[in-house]
């Protein structure tokens, strides 16, 4: 009985060690990935809080609709990653600046006539937007 008891204890001990190694080997990388995800989420949230735009004017000058946009936040906005929607439909646009720095104004333009009552929406790369009724 002594031999089988010692063998059983050794087998159970080895099984516990292998189980602990597997659990630790899986858990630590998962915790690290979760922490990185929280850090990225925090950075995105801070960036969104510091981003703000205002559409100050929108006019139609043949053949384009021109939209003046002020960066009233404290982050630089990459204009090539912005989106312009006219009544919910995305438009291909050009912009006078590639980046709008804080307290700077850029002119966006797209080749379509905006009619009275149309709603123009500009969305920044991180989701902050502003509306203007034409």
Secondary structure, 3 states (H helix, E strand, C coil): CHHHHHHHHHHHHHHHHHHHHHHHHHHHHHHHHHHHHHHHHHHHHHHHHHCCEEEEEEEEECCEEEEEEEECCCCCEEHHHCEEEECCEEECCEECCCEECCCCEEEEEECCCCCCCCEEEEECCCCCEEEEEC
